[in-house]
Amino acid sequence: MLDIAVLYNKYKFLGQEFLTWLWFSLENTPDSLTDEEGIPILMTVGNRIVLEVIREESTVESVTIKGDNADLSEGIVAIRKGALVTEMSLIYKKNDLAWTFTLKGENFNITGLKTPETPPLESKDEVEGAIIDKLYLASEVVNLVGNLFRIFIRLRISEGWRDETVPAIKRWLTA
């Protein structure tokens, strides 16, 4: 049986490939991302992307692009040189609500989660309900990431990955 640390290191590339694919999909085929009911997921890349490329065993080059109106072309150049997205800030919208968060590809940690605002508490009796509301709003992002990863894995193990998706990503990188 393989040790957890060995498995972690062996498969951590999947999270990086996932984030790289997600960036490509959000830029090029956003209508292909749907929830369980087939409703399009409204999501955009936020104000921060971190890319890494491993040159040798101990050499890791990192590129961080941040800023509200940042030019992401440097990230495209980094991917051309073999980098993968390791961390990405995202904005998710559903109905009139908006969430912002950062997703780390290595371990799927969701950090910096900002949920839609909830009404202010008017009495101490409303604390339990407010906590439940916030937990529900946070679970929306967890479910979203799980759904997106399922879409990615189904595509990644299909013939369509090699025949359609990889060539489309290559075209995106050279455009």
Residue, then its C-alpha position, 0 to 999 in steps of 0.5 A: m500500500l502506498d504511503i499518503a505522502v507518496l500518493y499526494n506527490k504523485y497526483k498533485f499535478l491533477g489540481q494544477e491541471f484542473l486550475t489550468w483547464l479552468w482558466f482556459s475554460l473560463e476564457n474560451t468556453p464558459d458555456s460548457l461549465t454547467d451545474e447539476e441542473g444544466i444551468p451555466i456557471l457564471m464565474t470569472v478569474g479574479n485578481r490573482i493567479v499563481l503559476e509554477v514550473i519545476r525546472e529541476e528537483s529543487t528549482v521551482e519558478s513561480v509567476t504571480i499575476k495580481g491586480d484588478n486589471a492585470d494583464l494575464s498574458e504573462g501567465i500564458v507565456a509561463i504556461r507555454k514554458g511548462a508552468l501550470v496554475t497552482e492558485m487562482s482567485l475566482i469570482y462566482k455569481k449565482n442569481d444576484l449573489a456573488w462569492t470571491f475566493t482563492l482555490k489552491g490546486e495542490n490541495f483544493n484549499i479554498t481560502g479568502l472566501k467572501t460570501p454574499e452579505t447576509p442581513p444584520l442581526e436584530s437580536k441574539d435569537e437570530v445568531e443560530g440562523a445567521i450561522i446556518d445561512k453563512l454555512y449554506l453560502a460557504s457550502e455553495v462554493v464547496n459544491l461548485v468546486g466539486n462539480l467543476f472537478r467532476i466535469f474536469i475528471r470526466l473530460r480528463i479521462s475521456e478521448g475528448w481530452r486528447d483529441e479536442t481539449v489539448p489541441a484547443i488549449k494549445r491554440w489558446l496559448t498560441a493565439 
